[in-house]
Amino acid sequence: MITLNHYLILAAMLFCIGLFGVLTSKSALRVVICVELVLNAVNINLAAFSVYVAPREAVGVNFVIFLMVVAAAEVGLALALLITLNRTSDISAIDRITRMKG
């Protein structure tokens, strides 16, 4: 039987993989994907604790759905920004993006 600990371990592994990818990656697209991994780890934690704490209420599931909408909006905005930057100048690495500095 799958318990709460299994979900927490899975979420911790996803969070660590996502954090490692964000901190070490130079590709902007890979950073966006790793941020999504971190957000999915948070979603797994919210859903697991929601079922564990209040199995008959759908409060945690509402938060999970809200976070999925926020994550989808974040991906759409990040990909639009990356496509725009790639079309205007050939940028493939994050460390060479200096046009966005104020």
Buried (B, 14 or more C-beta within 10 A) or exposed (E): EEEEEEBBEBBEEBBEBBBEBBEEBEBBBBBBBBBBBBBBBBBBBBBBBBBEEEEEEEEBEEBBBEBEEEBEEBBEEBEEEBEEBEEEEEBEEEEEBEEEEE
